[in-house]
Each structure stands twice: as structure tokens, then as C-alpha cells.
Amino acid sequence: MGLIAFPEDLVRAQYDWIRTYEALAQPHPRRLAALRRRLPDYVWRHPFFMTFEGSAAAARVELRRQAREQEHGVRAA
């Protein structure tokens, strides 16, 4: 699948989702309830996924890839 142009708010929400799951994966996560509330349901309910381009399973994989790419860019900066 080619590069998909995701809305910036969706990539940011996926980035936040990844970071939250990383925090939850720690041996003794602090503020467990707060972390769970932070999980953005918005990611999977975003209008982008109602489009033809967003309907493919590969779109979700590409979204995670782009969010991780952004994550590495943020950490490097």
C-alpha cells in the first residue's frame, strides 16, 4: 500500500495512543486509571476510517507506522 496522507490530528492521536500503551506496559504503571482514560477512542472513530482509503486494514498499519516515525522524530529533536 502506498503512503497514505492521514490528517495530522489522527497521527497525533495515534502517537498519544502508542505512548499511553508504553506507559501501561511498565511493570508497575503509576496512575493506571488515568492512563486508561487517556486512551483516545478518537483514533478508531475518526471520520477518516469511514472513507474508502481508510477502510483497508493496511491503513491502520500505515497509521501506526507513521505515528512511530513521528515519535522517533520527536525524540530526536
C-alpha positions in Angstrom: 0.0 0.0 0.0 1.3 3.4 -0.9 1.9 6.2 1.5 -1.4 7.5 2.9 -1.9 11.2 3.8 -3.5 10.9 7.2 -5.0 14.0 8.9 -2.4 15.5 11.4 -4.8 15.2 14.3 -5.2 11.4 13.6 -1.5 10.8 13.5 -1.1 12.8 16.7 -3.9 10.8 18.4 -2.2 7.5 17.3 1.1 8.8 18.7 -0.6 9.5 22.0 -2.1 6.0 21.9 1.3 4.4 21.5 2.8 6.4 24.3 0.0 5.6 26.6 0.3 1.9 25.9 4.0 2.1 26.5 3.3 3.6 29.9 0.8 0.9 30.7 3.3 -1.8 29.8 5.7 -0.7 32.6 6.0 -3.2 35.4 4.1 -1.0 37.9 2.4 1.8 36.0 1.5 4.8 38.0 -1.9 6.4 37.7 -3.3 3.3 36.0 -6.9 4.7 35.8 -5.7 8.0 34.5 -3.7 6.3 31.8 -6.6 4.1 30.7 -8.8 7.2 30.5 -6.2 8.8 28.3 -6.5 6.1 25.6 -8.1 8.1 22.7 -11.1 6.2 21.3 -11.0 9.0 18.8 -8.3 7.2 16.8 -10.7 4.4 15.8 -13.7 6.6 15.5 -12.1 9.2 13.3 -14.0 10.1 10.1 -11.0 9.1 8.0 -11.8 5.4 8.6 -15.2 5.9 7.0 -13.6 6.7 3.7 -12.6 4.2 1.0 -8.9 4.9 1.7 -9.3 4.4 5.4 -11.4 1.2 5.1 -8.4 -1.1 4.3 -6.7 -2.9 7.2 -3.4 -1.7 5.8 -4.5 1.9 6.5 -4.3 1.1 10.3 -0.9 -0.4 9.9 0.3 2.6 7.9 -1.1 4.9 10.6 0.9 3.2 13.3 4.0 3.3 11.1 3.7 7.0 10.5 2.9 7.7 14.2 6.1 5.7 15.2 8.1 7.6 12.7 6.8 10.9 14.2 7.6 9.5 17.6 11.3 9.0 16.6 11.4 12.5 15.1 10.0 14.0 18.4 12.6 12.1 20.5 15.4 13.0 18.2 14.6 16.7 18.3 
